[in-house]
């Protein structure tokens, strides 16, 4: 998956189209992402103790990774992601629009 934790993303499909957020968690097995403030669902929980009262709890549900695009930190546009090898041999993610490197170097 080309999107990693702490990336800023834009939702391009679904009920939350146009919303942006930061990736909290990546679920590689299911090709899904959990993003703050996007795809918020409600869960009814029973009271467990006095410290954990019951009620309706909001939580961010996972999104399909193909429904989001990365926002490039340098040009602030939603973009596709490419890869480039540096002279040192490391693989780096690049923005397809401005060709600048994106943080989060892959090995």
HELIX and SHEET records of a PDB file:
HELIX    1   1 UNK A   65  UNK A   67  5                                   3    
SHEET    1   A 6 UNK A  63  UNK A  64  0                                        
SHEET    2   A 6 UNK A  32  UNK A  35 -1                                        
SHEET    3   A 6 UNK A  20  UNK A  27 -1                                        
SHEET    4   A 6 UNK A   8  UNK A  11 -1                                        
SHEET    5   A 6 UNK A  68  UNK A  71 -1                                        
SHEET    6   A 6 UNK A  78  UNK A  79 -1                                        
SHEET    1   B 2 UNK A  40  UNK A  45  0                                        
SHEET    2   B 2 UNK A  55  UNK A  60 -1                                        
SHEET    1   C 3 UNK A  81  UNK A  85  0                                        
SHEET    2   C 3 UNK A  91  UNK A  95 -1                                        
SHEET    3   C 3 UNK A 101  UNK A 106 -1                                        
END                                                                             
